[in-house]
Amino acid sequence: WGLMWRKMEVGMNCFSPTQVIEEFFNQTWKEQFQEPMSLHALTMLWSFTVSTLVLGATVSALTVGIVADHYGRRNSILIANSLYLMAVAFMGVSKIAGSLEALIVGRFLIGLFCGLNMTLIPLYIQEISPTRVHGAFSTMNQLSQTVGIFIGQVKSWPWTRITTIIST
């Protein structure tokens, strides 16, 4: 059952808290360069940072077949999970170290995780589940991603990161 709810992490990581990221960029920029970031530079940097998640997801979704055939389904899922843990570390360190680059790398790694997870989990579920429940298991898997997106979009829920860590 736990495997079917793994995609909740994908949904929860797809949102981008604009205000939080922009404040972090402004604060970090001021600390590094002793001047505020221009609005244009802030918009460009924020856009690039947000889009790195999609770029990572695209890259990994396009290469998932190669990864799954080479390492096997289960090991590929473990690789995806290690990417997730590395991403969390990069994004956590970005705040402590005041590093814009670490946040960008972390979002790219989350994207790699999302692309692998979105394709590997349904494949693995279909291969290990009994034929009579394939449809139900696939539906639960997609439902978990939708629930994750819902949770990720609700800004007032501070525990979204806690549920991600618990399910990992």
C-alpha positions as CSV (number, residue, x, y, z in Angstrom):
1,W,0.0,0.0,0.0
2,G,2.8,2.4,0.8
3,L,4.2,2.2,-2.8
4,M,0.9,3.4,-4.2
5,W,1.1,6.6,-2.1
6,R,4.7,7.4,-3.1
7,K,3.5,9.8,-5.8
8,M,2.1,12.1,-3.2
9,E,5.6,13.5,-2.9
10,V,5.7,14.3,-6.6
11,G,2.5,16.3,-6.3
12,M,3.6,18.1,-3.1
13,N,6.9,19.1,-4.7
14,C,5.4,20.6,-7.8
15,F,4.3,23.9,-6.3
16,S,6.7,26.9,-6.0
17,P,6.1,29.2,-3.1
18,T,6.8,32.4,-5.0
19,Q,7.0,34.8,-2.0
20,V,9.3,32.5,0.0
21,I,11.7,32.0,-2.9
22,E,11.8,35.7,-3.9
23,E,12.5,36.8,-0.3
24,F,15.3,34.2,0.0
25,F,16.8,35.5,-3.3
26,N,16.6,39.1,-2.2
27,Q,18.0,38.5,1.2
28,T,20.9,36.3,-0.1
29,W,21.7,38.8,-2.9
30,K,21.8,41.7,-0.5
31,E,24.2,39.7,1.8
32,Q,26.5,38.8,-1.1
33,F,26.5,42.0,-3.1
34,Q,25.4,44.7,-0.6
35,E,22.7,45.9,-2.9
36,P,19.1,44.9,-3.6
37,M,18.3,42.7,-6.6
38,S,16.6,44.4,-9.5
39,L,13.0,43.3,-10.2
40,H,14.0,42.1,-13.6
41,A,16.9,40.0,-12.3
42,L,14.6,38.6,-9.5
43,T,11.9,37.6,-12.0
44,M,14.5,35.9,-14.3
45,L,16.2,34.1,-11.4
46,W,12.9,33.0,-9.9
47,S,11.6,31.8,-13.3
48,F,14.8,29.8,-14.0
49,T,14.8,28.3,-10.5
50,V,11.1,27.2,-10.8
51,S,11.6,25.8,-14.3
52,T,14.6,23.6,-13.3
53,L,12.2,21.2,-11.6
54,V,10.4,20.7,-14.9
55,L,13.7,20.4,-16.8
56,G,14.8,17.7,-14.4
57,A,11.5,15.8,-14.7
58,T,11.7,16.0,-18.4
59,V,15.3,14.6,-18.6
60,S,14.5,11.7,-16.2
61,A,11.2,10.9,-17.8
62,L,12.9,10.6,-21.2
63,T,15.7,8.4,-19.8
64,V,13.6,6.3,-17.4
65,G,13.5,3.3,-19.8
66,I,17.3,3.1,-20.0
67,V,17.6,3.5,-16.2
68,A,14.9,0.9,-15.4
69,D,16.3,-1.7,-17.9
70,H,19.9,-1.2,-16.7
71,Y,19.3,-1.1,-12.9
72,G,16.0,-2.9,-12.6
73,R,12.7,-1.4,-11.5
74,R,13.2,-1.7,-7.7
75,N,16.8,-0.4,-7.8
76,S,15.8,2.5,-10.0
77,I,13.2,3.5,-7.4
78,L,15.9,3.4,-4.8
79,I,18.1,5.6,-7.0
80,A,15.1,8.0,-7.4
81,N,14.8,8.1,-3.6
82,S,18.5,8.9,-3.2
83,L,18.0,11.8,-5.6
84,Y,15.2,13.0,-3.4
85,L,17.3,12.9,-0.3
86,M,20.1,14.7,-2.1
87,A,17.7,17.4,-3.2
88,V,16.4,17.9,0.3
89,A,20.0,18.3,1.5
90,F,20.8,20.8,-1.2
91,M,17.7,22.9,-0.5
92,G,18.2,22.7,3.2
93,V,21.8,23.8,2.9
94,S,20.9,26.6,0.6
95,K,19.1,28.5,3.4
96,I,21.9,27.8,5.9
97,A,24.7,28.7,3.5
98,G,22.9,31.5,1.8
99,S,23.4,29.8,-1.6
100,L,21.1,30.5,-4.5
101,E,22.9,27.8,-6.5
102,A,22.2,25.1,-4.0
103,L,18.5,25.8,-4.2
104,I,18.6,25.6,-8.0
105,V,20.5,22.3,-7.9
106,G,18.1,21.0,-5.3
107,R,15.1,21.8,-7.5
108,F,16.7,20.1,-10.5
109,L,17.3,17.0,-8.4
110,I,13.7,17.0,-7.2
111,G,12.7,17.2,-10.9
112,L,14.8,14.2,-11.6
113,F,13.1,12.4,-8.7
114,C,9.7,13.4,-10.0
115,G,10.3,12.2,-13.5
116,L,11.6,8.9,-12.4
117,N,8.9,8.4,-9.8
118,M,6.0,9.3,-12.1
119,T,7.0,6.6,-14.5
120,L,8.7,3.9,-12.4
121,I,6.1,3.5,-9.7
122,P,3.1,2.7,-12.0
123,L,5.4,0.3,-14.0
124,Y,6.5,-1.4,-10.8
125,I,3.0,-1.6,-9.4
126,Q,1.7,-3.2,-12.7
127,E,4.5,-5.8,-12.6
128,I,4.1,-6.9,-9.0
129,S,0.4,-6.6,-8.4
130,P,-2.1,-9.5,-9.1
131,T,-3.9,-9.1,-12.4
132,R,-7.3,-8.8,-10.8
133,V,-6.3,-5.6,-9.0
134,H,-4.1,-3.8,-11.6
135,G,-6.8,-1.1,-12.2
136,A,-7.4,-0.4,-8.6
137,F,-3.7,-0.1,-7.8
138,S,-3.1,2.1,-10.8
139,T,-6.0,4.4,-9.8
140,M,-4.7,4.7,-6.2
141,N,-1.3,5.6,-7.5
142,Q,-2.7,8.4,-9.6
143,L,-5.0,9.5,-6.8
144,S,-2.0,9.8,-4.5
145,Q,-0.3,12.2,-6.9
146,T,-3.5,14.3,-7.2
147,V,-3.8,14.4,-3.4
148,G,-0.1,15.5,-3.2
149,I,-0.8,18.3,-5.7
150,F,-3.7,19.5,-3.6
151,I,-1.7,19.5,-0.4
152,G,1.2,21.2,-2.2
153,Q,-1.1,24.0,-3.4
154,V,-2.6,24.8,0.0
155,K,-0.2,27.4,1.3
156,S,-1.5,27.4,4.9
157,W,-0.5,23.8,5.6
158,P,3.0,24.0,7.2
159,W,3.2,20.2,7.6
160,T,3.5,19.4,3.9
161,R,7.3,18.8,4.2
162,I,6.7,16.6,7.2
163,T,4.4,14.2,5.3
164,T,7.0,13.9,2.6
165,I,9.8,13.0,5.0
166,I,7.6,10.5,6.8
167,S,6.7,8.7,3.5
168,T,10.3,8.5,2.5
